[in-house]
Amino acid sequence: MYIINMVFNVIVSALIVIQSAFALPFNTVIFCIDNGASVFETGDNMYTVIWSTSLPGTGYVTYNYGGEEYTVKDESNGVIRSTDSIHSVRIPKEHLDGNTYTYHSQYVGTRRAYVAVKGRTVSSKPVAFRGYSGQDEIHVLFLSDIHENPSAAAKAVKNLNKDADLIIMNGDAVSFMTAAYKFKQVLSYAYRFSDGSIPVIYTRGNHENRGEYGSEAVEIFKTSTGGMYFTCNYGPVQFLCLDSGEDKSDSDFSYSGLVDYTSYIARETEWMRSLTLDEDAKYRIGIAHIPRLSDRYGNNWSEILEYLGIDLFIAGHKHRINFEYSKDQASFPLMLDGGKNGDDRYIATMVNIRDSEIYVESYDNEGTMRGDYTYTFSS
């Protein structure tokens, strides 16, 4: 495989050298942005901008803020990453909210100790980004369990009569995560629904754990915790974003003895215990793919969530709508948000947050309302 990749890189690099000499369009045909950038919430008041290109290269984002020009590069420990076709850059939220950004990548064919063969740089058009702007009502679009069926999800979304301010992809966007191309599918869905202009929260579903690229995908997000769990705020709303792991024990034959979610979830649980109640948040919403909170690999998340003052927990995984799932098993309501349903329809859900209440409405791709519900909170 190494020899094949080396030969391929030499051929592509030769084409780029020829096109540079003769002004031929090889570079734009062979090397291009194949998935536009989406802006992901990743904790610590930071966003991670992620996009991909058809071939490996570098990535960086440019923007102006406070009268200064910024260039933020996709780098690791001082080395600019050039061997991957997926690029991610971490940027302070205050720099992007209400601002415009542009992302760029340059093809790198070969890279040795003191020399590299590089192609032209491809750039996006400037993207106007809209974060929280003080609006009285916040519209959060929930899309879980897409399972490689984004067209049905898109039809369902069209039946919702409000534009989203924030998108939450609540797990199982794809059915397995065996290679980079599967993660690129996740990126394509995020861009399809956000257009890179509003923030996206991505929680990892159990199916996205399946395959060796599952752990590599986590590193791309550059979260504040290093795992797929973190807290973030959108105006008056605090989101506790959790990674619920798998839906079977580590010893299940499906995993061939190659998983240790017991240790991973134990670390996540300790992190949860280290958190304190956010007194400034008007609403506190927990999200994770799997709704079984009282026993996550032997850890009782319900008790911790009650201590953290969670008002509502929203999960996927069950492929249906339920506004009072496991009612009375915790002090907060637990909701299932839809997804690819058993009747071969897809259900999308809009969570509308306004003064002292959260109004939820769900539609499927055939235009049928699958339910609505209002959660009321004391002011």
KEKE-3310 file (N, C-alpha, C; in steps of 0.2 Angstrom, whole numbers, plus 5000, padded with zeros to 4 digits):
npx = (5004:5010:5019:5011:5003:5014:5018:5007:5006:5018:5014:5003:5009:5019:5010:5005:5016:5018:5006:5008:5019:5014:5002:4990:4974:4975:4976:4964:4955:4959:4962:4952:4940:4930:4920:4911:4915:4909:4904:4908:4902:4913:4917:4923:4921:4924:4925:4926:4931:4928:4932:4934:4945:4949:4961:4976:4982:4986:4977:4969:4961:4955:4951:4944:4945:4941:4949:4960:4969:4967:4975:4973:4980:4979:4986:4998:5006:5015:5018:5012:4998:4998:4996:4983:4966:4956:4952:4954:4951:4953:4944:4941:4925:4919:4926:4921:4907:4894:4902:4913:4921:4934:4940:4954:4964:4979:4987:4998:5010:5022:5032:5047:5062:5068:5062:5047:5034:5022:5005:4993:4983:4967:4952:4938:4922:4919:4911:4897:4894:4883:4881:4874:4864:4857:4843:4826:4819:4825:4829:4832:4837:4835:4843:4844:4851:4852:4858:4864:4854:4851:4843:4830:4829:4831:4819:4810:4815:4811:4797:4796:4793:4802:4817:4833:4843:4853:4861:4859:4866:4862:4869:4873:4874:4880:4881:4893:4910:4922:4932:4940:4932:4919:4918:4918:4906:4898:4902:4897:4884:4882:4886:4877:4865:4868:4876:4888:4885:4879:4880:4885:4881:4888:4885:4892:4886:4881:4884:4893:4904:4909:4921:4938:4941:4934:4940:4949:4942:4937:4948:4949:4939:4945:4941:4937:4939:4946:4939:4923:4914:4908:4904:4894:4888:4874:4869:4857:4856:4863:4872:4874:4885:4886:4894:4888:4893:4893:4879:4880:4889:4906:4911:4904:4902:4902:4912:4924:4933:4940:4937:4935:4925:4921:4931:4933:4920:4920:4930:4924:4912:4919:4923:4911:4906:4915:4910:4901:4886:4879:4875:4872:4865:4849:4842:4845:4851:4853:4861:4863:4867:4861:4848:4848:4851:4853:4861:4876:4887:4889:4888:4879:4871:4860:4858:4869:4866:4854:4860:4867:4857:4849:4837:4830:4832:4838:4838:4842:4843:4832:4824:4812:4798:4796:4790:4790:4798:4803:4796:4795:4807:4817:4821:4820:4813:4814:4817:4814:4821:4817:4822:4827:4813:4803:4793:4799:4800:4807:4810:4811:4815:4811:4816:4810:4815:4810:4803:4803:4798:4799:4795:4791:4791:4788:4791:4788:4796:4786:4778:4769:4764:4772:4771:4769:4774:4775:4786:4786:4794:4798:4801)
npy = (4994:5006:5008:5009:5021:5030:5030:5035:5048:5053:5053:5062:5073:5076:5079:5091:5099:5100:5107:5119:5124:5126:5132:5124:5116:5106:5106:5111:5102:5089:5092:5098:5106:5095:5093:5105:5117:5115:5122:5117:5116:5114:5115:5125:5138:5138:5135:5122:5122:5112:5104:5095:5089:5083:5077:5074:5087:5104:5115:5130:5144:5160:5176:5192:5201:5212:5222:5216:5205:5187:5172:5155:5140:5122:5113:5103:5102:5111:5107:5109:5101:5089:5077:5073:5072:5078:5092:5103:5117:5126:5139:5154:5157:5170:5176:5172:5173:5181:5185:5184:5171:5162:5147:5137:5127:5118:5108:5095:5085:5077:5076:5079:5079:5091:5096:5099:5095:5105:5110:5122:5133:5130:5139:5143:5152:5168:5165:5169:5169:5165:5166:5165:5179:5186:5184:5182:5170:5154:5142:5125:5112:5095:5081:5065:5048:5047:5038:5036:5042:5055:5062:5060:5065:5078:5081:5080:5090:5101:5103:5109:5124:5134:5142:5135:5139:5133:5117:5100:5086:5071:5058:5042:5046:5039:5022:5015:5017:5015:5020:5035:5040:5038:5046:5058:5057:5061:5074:5079:5079:5087:5099:5101:5104:5115:5123:5129:5141:5142:5136:5119:5105:5089:5073:5057:5042:5025:5017:5025:5022:5010:5003:5006:5019:5026:5031:5040:5049:5056:5064:5073:5083:5091:5093:5101:5092:5082:5070:5064:5073:5087:5104:5117:5134:5142:5157:5159:5146:5131:5118:5101:5090:5073:5058:5043:5030:5013:5001:4989:4977:4978:4965:4959:4949:4955:4965:4960:4960:4972:4984:4996:5003:5004:5009:5022:5028:5028:5038:5049:5050:5054:5066:5073:5073:5083:5094:5110:5117:5128:5143:5154:5150:5150:5139:5122:5109:5092:5081:5066:5051:5038:5034:5028:5031:5028:5018:5018:5009:5004:5016:5029:5040:5048:5053:5062:5071:5077:5083:5093:5101:5099:5103:5097:5082:5075:5063:5050:5036:5026:5028:5034:5046:5052:5060:5059:5049:5036:5041:5049:5043:5051:5067:5076:5079:5066:5065:5057:5060:5056:5052:5040:5031:5016:5014:5017:5030:5047:5056:5073:5085:5100:5110:5123:5136:5147:5160:5154:5141:5126:5122:5109:5102:5090:5083:5071:5065:5064:5074:5073:5078:5072:5074:5086:5095:5104:5109:5116:5128:5134:5151)
npz = (5000:5004:4993:4982:4986:4986:4972:4966:4972:4966:4953:4953:4958:4948:4937:4943:4943:4929:4925:4932:4925:4912:4914:4914:4918:4928:4942:4948:4943:4949:4962:4974:4984:4992:5002:5009:5022:5039:5055:5070:5087:5100:5113:5128:5123:5110:5092:5080:5064:5051:5036:5019:5007:4990:4989:4999:5009:5015:5027:5031:5039:5036:5042:5047:5062:5075:5069:5065:5054:5053:5052:5053:5056:5051:5062:5071:5085:5081:5068:5052:5046:5033:5027:5026:5020:5027:5036:5050:5060:5075:5082:5091:5098:5099:5089:5077:5077:5070:5060:5045:5036:5028:5020:5016:5006:5002:4990:4994:4987:4989:5003:5011:5021:5019:5008:4998:4987:4980:4976:4968:4978:4984:4987:4997:4994:5003:5019:5027:5044:5056:5073:5090:5092:5101:5099:5103:5102:5100:5088:5087:5077:5077:5071:5071:5069:5054:5046:5032:5024:5019:5010:5013:5026:5023:5016:5026:5035:5027:5030:5042:5049:5052:5052:5056:5070:5076:5074:5078:5077:5082:5083:5075:5061:5051:5047:5050:5054:5046:5038:5031:5022:5026:5037:5030:5024:5035:5036:5024:5027:5038:5032:5022:5029:5036:5029:5032:5039:5051:5068:5072:5082:5086:5091:5095:5089:5093:5081:5075:5082:5077:5069:5063:5061:5069:5081:5076:5070:5081:5085:5076:5079:5089:5102:5118:5129:5123:5121:5114:5121:5130:5136:5130:5126:5119:5118:5130:5133:5140:5134:5138:5131:5127:5126:5123:5120:5116:5112:5118:5129:5132:5130:5121:5106:5094:5094:5094:5104:5104:5110:5123:5130:5143:5151:5145:5146:5160:5162:5156:5164:5177:5173:5171:5184:5189:5185:5188:5193:5181:5184:5177:5166:5158:5153:5153:5144:5141:5130:5121:5111:5115:5125:5138:5153:5167:5168:5162:5157:5170:5177:5184:5176:5177:5191:5191:5181:5187:5198:5191:5186:5175:5163:5152:5143:5128:5117:5104:5094:5096:5085:5084:5089:5106:5119:5132:5137:5147:5158:5174:5179:5182:5188:5178:5161:5148:5131:5115:5099:5086:5069:5057:5054:5059:5050:5038:5036:5038:5053:5057:5070:5077:5090:5099:5108:5120:5130:5146:5141:5131:5116:5105:5089:5077:5061:5047:5032:5023:5025:5036:5052:5066:5079:5093:5107:5123:5135:5150:5161:5177:5180)
capx = (5000:5014:5022:5005:5002:5020:5018:5001:5008:5023:5011:4999:5014:5021:5004:5005:5022:5017:5001:5011:5023:5010:4995:4985:4969:4975:4975:4957:4951:4961:4962:4947:4936:4924:4915:4912:4916:4904:4907:4906:4904:4918:4918:4928:4920:4928:4922:4931:4929:4930:4931:4938:4947:4949:4967:4979:4985:4986:4971:4969:4955:4956:4945:4946:4942:4944:4953:4966:4968:4969:4976:4973:4982:4978:4993:4998:5012:5020:5019:5006:4996:4998:4995:4976:4962:4951:4956:4951:4954:4949:4944:4937:4918:4918:4929:4917:4900:4892:4908:4914:4927:4936:4944:4959:4969:4984:4989:5005:5011:5027:5035:5053:5065:5070:5059:5040:5031:5015:5001:4990:4979:4960:4949:4930:4920:4918:4905:4894:4892:4878:4880:4869:4864:4852:4836:4821:4817:4830:4827:4837:4835:4838:4844:4848:4849:4851:4860:4865:4848:4850:4838:4823:4830:4830:4812:4807:4816:4807:4791:4797:4791:4806:4825:4837:4849:4858:4859:4862:4867:4862:4872:4871:4873:4882:4880:4899:4915:4928:4938:4939:4926:4913:4918:4917:4899:4896:4904:4893:4877:4883:4886:4870:4860:4871:4879:4893:4883:4876:4884:4883:4884:4889:4886:4894:4881:4885:4886:4899:4910:4910:4926:4944:4941:4930:4944:4953:4937:4936:4953:4948:4935:4949:4937:4941:4941:4949:4934:4917:4910:4910:4899:4894:4882:4871:4865:4855:4855:4869:4871:4879:4885:4889:4896:4885:4897:4890:4873:4881:4894:4913:4913:4900:4906:4902:4917:4930:4938:4944:4934:4935:4921:4920:4936:4931:4914:4922:4933:4918:4908:4922:4923:4904:4906:4919:4907:4897:4879:4879:4870:4870:4861:4842:4840:4851:4849:4858:4860:4867:4863:4858:4844:4848:4855:4854:4867:4880:4893:4889:4888:4872:4871:4854:4860:4874:4862:4850:4864:4869:4851:4847:4830:4828:4837:4836:4842:4840:4844:4826:4821:4805:4797:4793:4791:4790:4802:4805:4793:4796:4813:4822:4818:4820:4810:4819:4814:4817:4820:4815:4826:4824:4808:4802:4789:4803:4800:4812:4807:4816:4812:4813:4816:4810:4816:4807:4803:4800:4795:4802:4790:4794:4787:4791:4788:4792:4798:4780:4774:4765:4766:4772:4770:4772:4774:4778:4789:4786:4799:4797:4806)
capy = (5000:5012:5009:5012:5028:5034:5030:5039:5054:5055:5055:5068:5079:5077:5083:5098:5103:5102:5112:5125:5126:5127:5135:5119:5116:5099:5106:5112:5096:5084:5094:5102:5105:5090:5094:5112:5118:5116:5125:5113:5117:5109:5116:5130:5144:5137:5132:5119:5122:5106:5103:5090:5090:5077:5074:5077:5094:5108:5118:5135:5148:5167:5181:5198:5202:5218:5226:5212:5199:5181:5165:5150:5134:5116:5111:5098:5103:5116:5105:5110:5094:5089:5071:5071:5076:5081:5098:5106:5122:5128:5146:5157:5158:5177:5178:5170:5174:5187:5187:5181:5167:5159:5142:5136:5121:5118:5101:5093:5079:5074:5080:5076:5082:5098:5098:5097:5097:5108:5113:5128:5133:5131:5143:5144:5159:5170:5162:5173:5165:5167:5163:5168:5186:5190:5183:5180:5163:5150:5136:5120:5107:5089:5076:5059:5042:5048:5031:5037:5043:5062:5065:5059:5070:5085:5082:5081:5097:5106:5103:5113:5131:5139:5141:5133:5144:5128:5110:5095:5079:5067:5051:5038:5049:5034:5015:5012:5022:5011:5024:5042:5042:5037:5053:5063:5058:5065:5081:5081:5080:5094:5105:5101:5107:5121:5128:5132:5147:5141:5131:5112:5100:5082:5068:5051:5037:5019:5015:5028:5019:5004:5003:5008:5026:5030:5035:5045:5054:5060:5068:5079:5089:5095:5096:5104:5087:5076:5065:5067:5076:5094:5108:5123:5138:5146:5162:5157:5139:5127:5111:5096:5085:5067:5052:5037:5024:5008:4999:4982:4977:4977:4958:4957:4946:4960:4970:4956:4961:4977:4990:4997:5009:5004:5014:5028:5031:5030:5045:5054:5051:5058:5073:5075:5074:5088:5100:5113:5120:5134:5147:5159:5147:5150:5132:5117:5104:5087:5077:5060:5047:5033:5037:5024:5036:5026:5013:5018:5005:5004:5023:5032:5047:5052:5057:5068:5076:5080:5088:5098:5105:5098:5104:5092:5078:5073:5057:5047:5029:5022:5029:5036:5051:5051:5066:5057:5043:5034:5046:5048:5039:5056:5073:5080:5075:5063:5065:5054:5065:5054:5049:5035:5028:5010:5014:5019:5038:5050:5061:5078:5088:5107:5112:5130:5138:5154:5162:5149:5135:5124:5120:5104:5099:5085:5081:5066:5067:5064:5080:5072:5080:5066:5076:5092:5095:5110:5108:5122:5128:5140:5156)
capz = (5000:5004:4987:4978:4988:4984:4965:4965:4974:4961:4946:4954:4958:4941:4934:4945:4940:4922:4925:4934:4919:4906:4915:4913:4924:4931:4949:4950:4942:4953:4969:4975:4991:4991:5007:5012:5029:5044:5061:5075:5094:5103:5120:5130:5119:5104:5087:5076:5057:5047:5029:5017:5000:4986:4990:5005:5008:5021:5028:5035:5039:5036:5043:5051:5069:5079:5065:5063:5050:5056:5048:5058:5052:5054:5063:5077:5089:5077:5061:5048:5044:5025:5024:5027:5016:5031:5039:5055:5063:5081:5082:5097:5095:5098:5082:5071:5078:5066:5055:5039:5036:5021:5021:5010:5006:4996:4989:4995:4984:4993:5008:5013:5026:5017:5001:4997:4980:4982:4970:4969:4984:4983:4993:4997:4994:5010:5022:5032:5049:5061:5079:5094:5091:5105:5097:5109:5102:5097:5085:5086:5073:5079:5066:5073:5065:5047:5043:5025:5020:5020:5006:5017:5031:5020:5015:5033:5037:5023:5033:5048:5046:5055:5050:5062:5072:5078:5071:5083:5074:5088:5082:5069:5054:5046:5050:5053:5053:5045:5035:5031:5017:5030:5041:5025:5023:5041:5035:5019:5030:5042:5027:5018:5033:5040:5024:5035:5041:5058:5072:5073:5088:5084:5096:5092:5090:5093:5075:5073:5085:5074:5063:5066:5060:5075:5086:5072:5069:5087:5086:5071:5082:5093:5108:5124:5133:5120:5119:5111:5126:5131:5137:5126:5127:5114:5122:5137:5134:5140:5131:5140:5125:5130:5121:5126:5119:5112:5115:5120:5133:5129:5129:5115:5101:5089:5094:5093:5110:5102:5113:5130:5132:5151:5154:5142:5149:5167:5162:5155:5170:5181:5170:5172:5191:5190:5182:5193:5191:5178:5187:5172:5160:5159:5151:5153:5140:5140:5123:5119:5107:5118:5131:5144:5157:5174:5168:5157:5159:5177:5179:5184:5174:5179:5197:5190:5177:5191:5201:5186:5185:5168:5162:5147:5140:5121:5114:5098:5095:5096:5079:5085:5094:5112:5122:5139:5138:5154:5163:5181:5181:5184:5189:5172:5156:5143:5125:5109:5094:5079:5065:5052:5058:5057:5044:5032:5035:5042:5057:5060:5075:5079:5097:5099:5115:5121:5137:5151:5139:5126:5111:5101:5084:5073:5055:5043:5025:5019:5027:5042:5059:5070:5086:5096:5114:5126:5141:5154:5166:5181:5178)
cpx = (5004:5017:5017:5004:5008:5020:5012:5003:5013:5019:5007:5004:5017:5016:5004:5010:5021:5012:5004:5015:5019:5003:4989:4980:4969:4973:4968:4953:4953:4960:4957:4944:4930:4919:4916:4912:4910:4908:4904:4907:4908:4920:4923:4927:4924:4924:4928:4928:4932:4928:4935:4940:4948:4955:4970:4982:4985:4979:4972:4963:4958:4950:4948:4942:4945:4950:4960:4964:4971:4970:4977:4974:4980:4985:4993:5005:5017:5021:5012:5005:4995:4997:4988:4972:4956:4955:4951:4955:4950:4950:4939:4930:4917:4921:4925:4909:4898:4898:4908:4921:4928:4941:4948:4962:4973:4987:4996:5006:5016:5030:5041:5056:5066:5067:5052:5038:5023:5011:4998:4985:4971:4956:4941:4928:4919:4911:4903:4891:4888:4878:4874:4869:4859:4845:4832:4819:4823:4827:4832:4834:4839:4838:4848:4846:4848:4853:4860:4859:4847:4845:4831:4824:4829:4823:4808:4808:4812:4800:4791:4797:4796:4813:4828:4842:4855:4856:4862:4861:4868:4864:4869:4870:4875:4881:4887:4904:4922:4934:4936:4933:4919:4912:4916:4909:4895:4896:4899:4886:4877:4883:4880:4865:4862:4873:4885:4892:4880:4880:4881:4886:4883:4890:4888:4889:4885:4887:4892:4905:4913:4915:4932:4945:4937:4934:4948:4948:4936:4942:4952:4944:4939:4945:4941:4943:4945:4945:4928:4912:4912:4903:4900:4888:4880:4866:4863:4854:4862:4867:4877:4879:4889:4890:4893:4888:4892:4883:4874:4888:4901:4914:4909:4904:4907:4909:4924:4935:4942:4941:4935:4931:4920:4925:4935:4925:4915:4925:4928:4914:4912:4923:4916:4904:4910:4916:4903:4891:4881:4874:4868:4865:4854:4839:4846:4848:4854:4856:4865:4863:4859:4854:4845:4853:4857:4859:4871:4887:4894:4889:4881:4872:4865:4855:4864:4870:4857:4854:4866:4863:4848:4839:4827:4833:4835:4841:4839:4840:4838:4822:4813:4804:4794:4795:4792:4793:4804:4802:4794:4802:4818:4818:4817:4816:4815:4815:4818:4816:4818:4820:4823:4819:4807:4797:4792:4802:4805:4809:4812:4812:4815:4811:4816:4810:4814:4806:4799:4797:4800:4797:4794:4789:4791:4787:4792:4793:4791:4775:4769:4768:4766:4772:4772:4770:4777:4780:4789:4790:4797:4803:4811)
cpy = (5006:5014:5012:5019:5033:5035:5035:5046:5057:5057:5061:5074:5081:5081:5090:5102:5105:5107:5119:5128:5129:5130:5131:5118:5110:5100:5107:5106:5090:5086:5099:5101:5101:5090:5101:5112:5118:5118:5121:5116:5112:5110:5122:5136:5144:5134:5128:5119:5116:5105:5097:5092:5083:5073:5077:5084:5098:5112:5124:5140:5155:5171:5187:5199:5208:5222:5223:5207:5193:5176:5160:5143:5127:5113:5107:5099:5106:5113:5106:5103:5094:5083:5068:5075:5079:5086:5101:5111:5125:5136:5149:5159:5166:5180:5177:5172:5181:5190:5183:5177:5164:5153:5140:5130:5121:5110:5100:5086:5074:5079:5076:5080:5090:5100:5096:5099:5099:5110:5119:5127:5134:5134:5143:5151:5161:5168:5167:5169:5168:5163:5166:5176:5190:5189:5180:5173:5159:5143:5131:5114:5101:5084:5070:5053:5043:5041:5031:5038:5051:5065:5065:5064:5077:5086:5083:5088:5102:5107:5107:5120:5136:5137:5140:5138:5139:5121:5105:5088:5074:5060:5047:5041:5044:5027:5012:5017:5018:5015:5031:5044:5042:5044:5058:5063:5062:5072:5083:5083:5087:5100:5106:5105:5113:5126:5131:5139:5147:5135:5124:5108:5093:5078:5062:5046:5030:5016:5018:5026:5013:5005:5007:5016:5030:5034:5041:5051:5059:5065:5074:5085:5093:5098:5098:5098:5081:5070:5068:5069:5082:5098:5114:5127:5141:5151:5159:5150:5136:5120:5106:5090:5079:5062:5046:5030:5019:5005:4992:4983:4976:4970:4955:4954:4951:4964:4966:4957:4967:4984:4990:5003:5009:5009:5021:5031:5032:5037:5050:5055:5055:5065:5076:5077:5081:5095:5103:5116:5127:5139:5153:5157:5147:5143:5128:5111:5099:5083:5072:5056:5042:5035:5033:5027:5033:5021:5013:5015:5005:5011:5026:5039:5051:5056:5063:5073:5080:5085:5094:5102:5104:5099:5099:5088:5075:5068:5054:5040:5024:5023:5030:5043:5049:5056:5065:5050:5042:5039:5044:5044:5044:5062:5078:5076:5072:5063:5061:5059:5063:5050:5044:5030:5021:5009:5017:5027:5040:5056:5066:5082:5095:5108:5120:5132:5146:5155:5157:5143:5133:5120:5115:5102:5095:5083:5075:5069:5066:5070:5079:5074:5074:5068:5083:5092:5102:5108:5115:5122:5134:5145:5158)
cpz = (5000:4997:4982:4979:4985:4976:4963:4966:4969:4955:4947:4954:4952:4937:4936:4943:4933:4921:4927:4928:4913:4907:4914:4919:4928:4939:4951:4948:4947:4960:4970:4982:4989:4996:5010:5019:5033:5051:5067:5082:5097:5110:5121:5125:5113:5099:5084:5069:5053:5040:5026:5009:4997:4987:4996:5004:5015:5021:5032:5034:5040:5038:5047:5057:5073:5075:5063:5058:5053:5051:5053:5054:5055:5055:5070:5079:5084:5070:5058:5045:5036:5022:5024:5022:5020:5035:5044:5059:5069:5081:5088:5094:5094:5091:5076:5071:5074:5061:5049:5039:5029:5023:5015:5011:5000:4996:4990:4992:4988:4998:5011:5019:5025:5010:5001:4990:4982:4976:4972:4975:4981:4989:4992:4996:5002:5013:5027:5038:5054:5068:5083:5093:5095:5104:5103:5108:5098:5094:5084:5083:5075:5073:5069:5068:5058:5043:5035:5021:5021:5016:5010:5023:5029:5018:5021:5035:5034:5026:5039:5046:5049:5052:5056:5064:5074:5076:5076:5079:5079:5087:5077:5063:5049:5050:5052:5051:5052:5041:5034:5027:5021:5034:5036:5023:5029:5039:5029:5022:5034:5037:5023:5022:5036:5035:5027:5039:5048:5062:5072:5079:5085:5090:5092:5094:5091:5087:5073:5077:5082:5068:5066:5065:5065:5079:5082:5071:5075:5087:5081:5074:5086:5099:5114:5129:5130:5118:5116:5116:5129:5133:5132:5127:5120:5117:5129:5138:5135:5138:5135:5135:5127:5124:5125:5125:5115:5116:5118:5125:5129:5127:5123:5109:5095:5088:5094:5099:5109:5105:5120:5132:5140:5154:5151:5145:5157:5167:5161:5161:5176:5179:5172:5180:5193:5188:5188:5189:5187:5180:5182:5167:5162:5157:5151:5150:5139:5133:5123:5115:5110:5125:5138:5149:5164:5174:5162:5159:5166:5181:5179:5182:5176:5186:5196:5186:5182:5195:5197:5184:5178:5168:5157:5144:5134:5119:5107:5099:5094:5090:5079:5089:5100:5117:5130:5140:5145:5159:5170:5184:5183:5185:5183:5166:5151:5137:5120:5103:5087:5076:5060:5056:5055:5051:5038:5031:5040:5046:5059:5065:5076:5086:5097:5107:5116:5129:5142:5148:5133:5122:5106:5096:5079:5067:5051:5036:5021:5021:5033:5048:5063:5078:5088:5104:5117:5133:5144:5160:5171:5180:5184)
residu = (MET:TYR:ILE:ILE:ASN:MET:VAL:PHE:ASN:VAL:ILE:VAL:SER:ALA:LEU:ILE:VAL:ILE:GLN:SER:ALA:PHE:ALA:LEU:PRO:PHE:ASN:THR:VAL:ILE:PHE:CYS:ILE:ASP:ASN:GLY:ALA:SER:VAL:PHE:GLU:THR:GLY:ASP:ASN:MET:TYR:THR:VAL:ILE:TRP:SER:THR:SER:LEU:PRO:GLY:THR:GLY:TYR:VAL:THR:TYR:ASN:TYR:GLY:GLY:GLU:GLU:TYR:THR:VAL:LYS:ASP:GLU:SER:ASN:GLY:VAL:ILE:ARG:SER:THR:ASP:SER:ILE:HIS:SER:VAL:ARG:ILE:PRO:LYS:GLU:HIS:LEU:ASP:GLY:ASN:THR:TYR:THR:TYR:HIS:SER:GLN:TYR:VAL:GLY:THR:ARG:ARG:ALA:TYR:VAL:ALA:VAL:LYS:GLY:ARG:THR:VAL:SER:SER:LYS:PRO:VAL:ALA:PHE:ARG:GLY:TYR:SER:GLY:GLN:ASP:GLU:ILE:HIS:VAL:LEU:PHE:LEU:SER:ASP:ILE:HIS:GLU:ASN:PRO:SER:ALA:ALA:ALA:LYS:ALA:VAL:LYS:ASN:LEU:ASN:LYS:ASP:ALA:ASP:LEU:ILE:ILE:MET:ASN:GLY:ASP:ALA:VAL:SER:PHE:MET:THR:ALA:ALA:TYR:LYS:PHE:LYS:GLN:VAL:LEU:SER:TYR:ALA:TYR:ARG:PHE:SER:ASP:GLY:SER:ILE:PRO:VAL:ILE:TYR:THR:ARG:GLY:ASN:HIS:GLU:ASN:ARG:GLY:GLU:TYR:GLY:SER:GLU:ALA:VAL:GLU:ILE:PHE:LYS:THR:SER:THR:GLY:GLY:MET:TYR:PHE:THR:CYS:ASN:TYR:GLY:PRO:VAL:GLN:PHE:LEU:CYS:LEU:ASP:SER:GLY:GLU:ASP:LYS:SER:ASP:SER:ASP:PHE:SER:TYR:SER:GLY:LEU:VAL:ASP:TYR:THR:SER:TYR:ILE:ALA:ARG:GLU:THR:GLU:TRP:MET:ARG:SER:LEU:THR:LEU:ASP:GLU:ASP:ALA:LYS:TYR:ARG:ILE:GLY:ILE:ALA:HIS:ILE:PRO:ARG:LEU:SER:ASP:ARG:TYR:GLY:ASN:ASN:TRP:SER:GLU:ILE:LEU:GLU:TYR:LEU:GLY:ILE:ASP:LEU:PHE:ILE:ALA:GLY:HIS:LYS:HIS:ARG:ILE:ASN:PHE:GLU:TYR:SER:LYS:ASP:GLN:ALA:SER:PHE:PRO:LEU:MET:LEU:ASP:GLY:GLY:LYS:ASN:GLY:ASP:ASP:ARG:TYR:ILE:ALA:THR:MET:VAL:ASN:ILE:ARG:ASP:SER:GLU:ILE:TYR:VAL:GLU:SER:TYR:ASP:ASN:GLU:GLY:THR:MET:ARG:GLY:ASP:TYR:THR:TYR:THR:PHE:SER:SER)
# end
